[in-house]
Amino acid sequence: MISAVLPTYNRAPLAFTHGAGSWLTAEDGTRYLDLGAGIAVNALGHAHPALVETISAQAAKLWHVSNVYRIPEQERLAEMLVEKTFADTVFFTNSGTEAAELAIKMTRKYWTEKGDPRVEIITFAGSFHGRSTGAIAAAGSEKMVKGFGPLMPGFTHLDWADHDGLRAAITRKTAAVMIEPVQGEGGIRPVPDQCLKGLRDLCDSVGALLIFDEVQCGMGRTGRLFAHEWSGITPDIMMVAKGIGGGFPLGCVLATENAASGMTAGTHGSTYGGNPLGCAVGAKVTEIVSDDAFLAEVNRKGALFRQGLESLVASHPKVFEAVRGMGLILGLKMRLPNTDFVKAGYAAHVLTIAAADNVIRLLPALNIDDADIAEALRRLDTAASQIAA
Ligand SMILES: *Cc1c(COP(=O)(O)O)cnc(C)c1O
């Protein structure tokens, strides 16, 4: 008989009752060191006191009002994001997928309004933009689209890092290029800064919009508020979610005034998106994560963790091939199956996340402390010894 929960996930037989910082406690009382953070969602770990205080205070005042009214908490978060980024305007969603949908709609509307109805959006193999019909068509991988056709048309899929292919594919018919500055699901693959710069130039040469999906790599994860800041260039549209809510479902699309120019009253909406509860939490997360001293710590901790991971790889050459990533969006390219390593991690009471390309993702809370990084390395070492045996 089918389980009461639709069986679309292969779940580990683990359930947690509570969490604090980088630790989760299972039903049997065992504590696990959490290096997945809900897949880059719990940016400040579990039950962060400032977030608990913020959500409790807002919950006692006002949870939800419709977007047919002004929502001051939403305006405040939008203004913070506009001040800290390239963007002139923000739309709030409840997830990354919804952000992808709007990025696609915004692009189409932009070109329609220009009287140049370009529809083609270029995307890359290994990318992930969510699970809606539009988002799976955008990513295009067999695994995600199989059985769900006919797919939404308008996407051209290129190989990742195929510079020549990209140069040939970008034309005056290209509406936009959509890319993750660091591929998450695809296996922690950062796009080199010079490639992001080249991409910006290519888009500018044909007037195409540049869309960054920073749902996983944004909100401080790379050691800058947004990953693309390292490259010095900016997109026209950016999708954000995961970390911005710290565990509350919240996402958004940031855009320049020009890119957003087609999105006038009545062209898009969301019942829950931008509600007072979500935006109060989002503003607190953004305030903490965008602080320069906090980001400097992410960089320091990322370097510390990485150094330890390099030694781990060196001491288990049959298990691991290399370390990937930057800041606290790190990966271990495996020689043995990544899913075996995730299981060995459960036995060693450390939680990691598998990604494509036989990679293990390490996406700890951005405020993980040095002692927990040291403990993480010990437990990863235990898991590695176990699968090597
Ligand atoms: C997780 C993710 C999404 C989808 O976000 P959801 O909140 O699961 O809908 C989109 N893009 C990237 C890069 C992601 O990592």
The ligand as a MOL file (V3000), in Angstrom:
LIG
                    3D

  0  0  0     0  0            999 V3000
M  V30 BEGIN CTAB
M  V30 COUNTS 15 15 0 0 0
M  V30 BEGIN ATOM
M  V30 1 C 16.7630 24.4950 -4.2840 0
M  V30 2 C 16.9860 25.2450 -5.5250 0
M  V30 3 C 15.9110 25.7410 -6.2830 0
M  V30 4 C 14.4730 25.4190 -5.9510 0
M  V30 5 O 14.1100 25.9660 -4.7190 0
M  V30 6 P 12.8270 25.3660 -3.9440 0
M  V30 7 O 12.7170 26.2720 -2.7590 0
M  V30 8 O 13.1240 23.9450 -3.6230 0
M  V30 9 O 11.6640 25.5020 -4.8330 0
M  V30 10 C 16.1990 26.5000 -7.4000 0
M  V30 11 N 17.4550 26.7690 -7.7540 0
M  V30 12 C 18.5200 26.3120 -7.0560 0
M  V30 13 C 19.8950 26.6740 -7.4850 0
M  V30 14 C 18.3180 25.5160 -5.9230 0
M  V30 15 O 19.3700 25.0540 -5.2510 0
M  V30 END ATOM
M  V30 BEGIN BOND
M  V30 1 1 1 2
M  V30 2 1 2 3
M  V30 3 2 2 14
M  V30 4 1 3 4
M  V30 5 2 3 10
M  V30 6 1 4 5
M  V30 7 1 5 6
M  V30 8 2 6 7
M  V30 9 1 6 8
M  V30 10 1 6 9
M  V30 11 1 10 11
M  V30 12 2 11 12
M  V30 13 1 12 13
M  V30 14 1 12 14
M  V30 15 1 14 15
M  V30 END BOND
M  V30 END CTAB
M  END
